[in-house]
Amino acid sequence: MMLCWILISLFVGFLNAQERPIVIYAQTGGTVTLQRVKIEGNENNIYVNWYRGSESTPTITKNPQSGIQKAKEMKTHAELLSDFSLQISPVQYSDYEIWRCVQHIFAQTSEKTYKLYNVTLPKVQAVVAGESLTLQCQIASSPLTPKVTWIPPQNSGCDLRKHYTEKVTIGKVSKCHSGVWTCKLEYDKRETEAKTTVFIIELSNSAETIYTSSPSSASTVAIPCSLSSEIPWSILKKSGLMNGSWSFTPLSGAKSTQSLLNLTMEPVVSWSIPQGANNTVKAEGRQLKDKDLSILNLPVSENVRGVYTCNLKIKTRTLSSKVKLEVLKLSSSGGPQIFEGQTVNLTCTLGHQHSPYLEVKWSCSSCSFVSSLKSPHPTSLSIPEVKLKDGGKWTCELLQNGKKLTSAVLSLRIVKAPVDIWLCVAISGGVVGFILLLVVIIICIRRHRQMMMYRRRKTKFCCCNNPQQNQKGFYKT
């Protein structure tokens, strides 16, 4: 007798289990599929009707004659898949109820019921790096108890736990925690995944030092600064973004900090030049459309050597990123054009004593002077008597552990020393003057000789004091 009661109880439990709706979890805004249970018979001859709750009119139907039809006033976004399962996307709040699948094939009828339950995840706008983060799946009560597992985002260069339990608690977040977090539910041999996006506000770790050169082929340089992940500016504003700025502190001379750019929120997010700014560094304002906060197209010169600081103030926290810009300068004591035989000094420097792990390497296109230098090369070269073959392209490379950081190039033009034009004029004038003086002397001598010859040929006459009578004329004496 007892055995009969046990068998009856098991049979009743089995029937109740058969009538119990199939539990399906879904996330609002996501996609869920209600899998049709196949029945015996030719699939082409099956009538499939999907009903919402207690409605008598099917939401969507499939029959062999007219194909798939939807209700005129369908309250949900539903489609039939190739196997006639029901897919709802996106899931709305009104969809969390009983769904019925009624199938007919000849005289055979089969009905299955499904019950949608909601999975709610916390909506996290954004978290500043270093703050705490808590995530928890809120699961609607159902006859089943799902197993909950959190799967973190898979970011490159990050070593996070592969799985978390029902509740995620992180004391200090970093960029590694930024991305899509997945709450995975396992129940009744089924799986449901609910997703939420977590934004971590952090400035990326850019290069601490940038090396460029003057003169160089590149006339401008970019000072990098960016957010570690793609965060819409609308979310940043809602998270308490107050202001941002770029500042500059020179490496030498007066080390007073200069304000280069300020963050403007309206009408569009952009870098703008402060009013009345008279800085030695000329940064350009620009509109910001993505996570890149860099200074672009900064003209390269010796004046831009210094430390650049990128700041973002969010509520009471200030995020900062510093970049040091070094400019390698190659210069000649005689300028780009030098006369043969002059002494020339070439200098390759960062404007200050460089670190011991840095070294320079000289090279030139046609000279033999560099081949005699011993390693490491000096930062200054002195060529006592420059020759024509020393002209051409001179290159100074800055190396760190044998790796090239930057290089500067200078073209020297060696020409023959010209004769002094005034010396030529003076010599020419002296020669002309000497010739003129010689001509004058010769003319004077000739005139003097002519006068002497004339005097010798002339006959002398005299007039007597006591002339005799009856004598006329002059007489020789």
C-alpha positions, 0 to 999 in steps of 0.5 A, a space after each residue: 500500500 505504501 508503495 502505491 502511494 509513493 508511485 502515485 506521488 511520483 507520478 503527480 510530481 512528474 505531471 506537475 513538472 510537465 505542466 510547469 513553464 520553462 524558465 527563461 532569463 533575459 536582459 531588458 534590451 537584449 535578445 532572447 530565444 524561446 526554443 521550440 520543442 520539436 514534435 513528430 511529423 513532417 516539419 512542412 506540415 506543422 502549424 506553429 502558433 506563439 501566444 503571449 500570456 492568455 491572449 487568444 490571438 497568436 502573436 506570430 504564426 506559421 502554417 503550411 499554406 500562408 507561411 509566417 504571419 504576425 498579429 496586426 497589433 503586435 506588442 513586441 519585436 518578435 521573429 521566427 527563426 528557421 526552426 520556428 523558435 521565437 526570437 525577441 529582440 530587443 526584450 521589453 519590460 512587457 515581455 516578462 510573462 508567460 509565452 505559449 507555443 501551440 503546434 498542430 500536425 494532423 490530429 496531434 496537438 502539442 503545447 509548451 509554456 515559457 516564462 520570461 524572468 528579468 536579469 537586471 545589471 547595475 548601470 555604471 556611468 564611469 569610475 575614476 581610476 583608483 576608486 572602487 567598483 561593485 557589480 551584482 546581478 539582480 535576478 527575478 525570483 523563479 522556481 530555479 536558482 541559477 548559478 551566477 558567474 561574472 566574466 571580466 573584459 579581456 583587455 590586452 596586457 592585463 592579467 585579471 581573474 577569469 571568473 568572479 562569483 555572484 558579486 564583484 567587488 574591486 577596491 581600486 580599479 584600473 584601465 584593465 577593468 574597463 570594458 564589457 562585463 558579462 553576468 552568466 546564468 546557468 540553469 536547467 541546462 541553459 545559459 543566459 548572458 547579461 552584459 554591462 559596460 564599465 568605463 574607467 576614467 584614466 589617462 594612458 601612460 604615454 612615453 615619459 620622454 620624447 626626443 626630436 631634433 632641430 633642424 630635422 625633416 619633421 617641422 612639428 611634433 605631437 605631445 601625447 595624452 589620451 584617455 585609456 579607453 573610449 569614453 563618450 564626452 557625455 558620460 564624462 560630463 555626467 561623471 563630474 568632469 569640471 575642467 582640463 588644461 595643458 601647461 609647460 615648464 621649460 628645462 632651462 632659463 626661467 622655469 615659470 609654468 606657462 598655461 598653454 591650453 584650457 578645456 572648453 565644454 561648450 558649445 563643443 568640447 575643445 582645447 582653447 588658447 587662454 585669453 591674453 596668453 603670450 607664451 614662448 610655446 605656440 600650441 594650437 587649439 582644436 576640437 576634441 572628438 575622441 579619447 585623444 587629448 594630445 597637442 598636435 602640430 607643435 613647431 619644433 625649436 629650442 624653445 619647446 624643450 621642457 615638461 608638458 603636463 596634461 590635467 583632467 579634473 573630475 569632481 575632487 580628483 585630478 588626473 595628470 600625465 607628464 611628458 618631457 620633450 628633448 630637442 637635439 640641436 646641431 649647429 655650426 660655428 661658421 654657419 651653413 657656408 664656410 670658407 676653406 681653411 677656416 676652423 669650424 666647430 660642430 656642436 650636437 647637444 640637448 641644451 644641457 648635460 645629457 644623461 650618461 646612458 645617452 651618447 652621440 654618433 657622428 657621420 658625414 657623407 664624404 669626409 674622412 674626419 669622423 672615421 678617426 674618432 673613438 667611441 663614444 663620440 664627443 658632443 662637439 667636433 673641432 675641425 682646425 682647417 676645413 677642406 672642400 671634401 668636408 662639405 656635405 651632409 653631417 648627421 648627429 644621432 642620439 643613441 640609448 643602449 645602441 638604439 637610435 632615439 633621434 638625429 639632427 642633420 646639417 648641410 655644410 657648404 665649403 667654398 674657396 676663400 675669395 680675394 678681398 675686392 678692396 685689395 684688388 681695387 687698391 692694387 689696380 688704383 696704385 698701378 693706374 696711378 703709377 702709370 699716370 705718374 710715369 706718363 706725366 714725368 715722361 711728358 715733362 721730360 720731353 717738354 724740357 728737352 724741347 725747350 733746351 733745343 730751341 734755346 740753343 738754335 736761336 741767334 743773339 743780337 744786340 743793340 749798341 749804346 753808341 751806334 755809328 752814324 750812317 749805319 743801319 740795322 743790327 750787328 752780330 757781336 
